[in-house]
Each structure stands twice: as C-alpha cells, then as structure tokens.
C-alpha cells in the first residue's frame, strides 16, 4: 500500500528554541520528500539550505545562522517544512532522539523505556515534528553515535542534524556535560 499523503508536522515555535542553539551557525531547513522503492515509498526529512539546495550534516558550508533559516522558513511556507540544528565535533552538544514514545494528543509518555531515559537525563526536551517523538539536547563527552532501533533510541554527537520544533516539554541545555554511561 502506497503512503502518498505527506505527513502533518508541527510547525516550529521559534521563540521557544534555546538561545544557546540560536547563537551557533549550524542551522538548516528541511522538507518532507518521498524516498525508497516505488513499491514501498516512505517519507524522509531532507536537509535543505535557505537557497533551496540540499544541505549536508557533514559540510559546514551548507549550514547557516538561525536568523537566516527563520526568515527562509517564514518566507517560503511551500518550500520548507521545518528547521534543524546540526551536531558537530566543535563542542560537546549531543542529540538524543526517542521515537514513537509520546501520545500525540496528551504529549504523555506511552513508552516506559523512553520515559526512563528522559527522566534520568538533564537537558532541553521538545516534541518532534511528528508529535509522537522526543528530542533531547544535552552535553556529554561522546565520540560515536549510539543507535538502538529496538527501543527507538538514537544518540548523536556529530555529523547529524535534528529537526527542531520549539514545542518545549521540559528542561534546558545544561552548562556541564553529563556521564551518559550512568543512564
């Protein structure tokens, strides 16, 4: 069965995005596009530059400042579906993605493993564009990604971008890094 209907996504609340992220020139936009085989297409969030060209999570020349992406998003509602932040080895900011863990209406956790992770971490937590996931921005000394699709967990220190909604759930980006091995 084809999935040709573009998924609805939460529009970004620009004012709620942490200033600490806004000051870093590691911003991109994104657009929902269909990818995969013709017999089984799926939707993906393609990173984009403000000029409409593809962006790369590993090429800093395709990133820009927050003001530029905010203006491009608001000026081109048909071209872009959201904004995103790129993680780099320039600092100890990391992103934690918890998939399919929230009730899209109540925004309460429905996945006990994700709730446990979110409760024990110190960081800025927001609702993902789908309304069913959570993104956490924190600090840690982490050199490589960790992915466990079985529990819907992805952790990235660099070379990835996260969609950002500003639909704040709790917390803020900590000043000090934390030991993720304890979590």
HURASUL-V180865 format. One line per field, one symbol per residue. psi: psi as a letter, one per 30 degrees, with the letter a starting at -180 (. if undefined). A space follows every 10 residues. Layout:
psi=???
This chain:
psi=kkifkkkklk kkjeffkkee effkhhklll kklklalefi llkljkkllf gflklkfgjf fglaleeeee eeeffiffek fallkkklgf agklkkkjkh fkkfefgkkf jeeeeeeeef kjlkklklef fflkkkkakl jkfllkkjfe ghkkkkflgl lkkkfgikel alkleklljf ff.
